[in-house]
């Protein structure tokens, strides 16, 4: 297979953007949490909860955008639970996050089975369709790639711009970064560290859930258990890859999605006796290598994983 020729195929880039969209949502959500000083290892379960809840909303007769909003609401609720244990009680962020992942994943499967006990095959819905920008989407080569996107992909790019602007150009973004770097200094300036961290975790968790909802409302048309398939853990790694910067988060998501798209093409066209698991492993191996290289120069938030206790110095 000619990988050089593959890079010039519009189908490859369309697949890459489609695969990168849920990663971008999840990475931005985790980035917001960690910028405030809270590691959210519940992302895998929260994405699963958003995946199921958004799909179930539409399957029960709701609108697609209503499904997106409902998924965000469910994600924010799990974020609130995570914040109550880690921000207010100061418990281990690692243990709480893994607990949230187990709770959200198992609860999603349980609710799905309870509401649809007789479903032997995943029921289908009508997902989002690609939005074509008149004339621009007809440009040969780049038209179908840049100007014929899912509405949720356009939403992800919009969220990227909002997160960047909010973090670096607004007082709220300054306060959020401050509580992630030096919460005691933030408190001395009248900033409510508990409130900022709680809102950051809830907002980030909402974005994670929307990333999960993308899989059932846009990329596919059905929900099945295990659909997230490790994407949440990849988002955590991509935050480090991006050095906690929103702009690099997009590059990281495209980077991993590109490797994933390549392995799918190679797997389909290969006639060798190499086990298919080797191809499935490729994007993770290359991403780990890139993560190691990039993380050596990364500057993480100084108060990350450090619980804040009011009045302590």
Helices and strands as residue ranges (DSSP letters): H 3-6, H 10-35, H 43-59, H 64-83, I 84-88, H 93-115, E 130-132, G 136-138, H 143-146, E 148-150, H 151-169, H 171-181, H 183-188, H 193-214, I 215-219, H 231-241, H 246-269, H 276-295
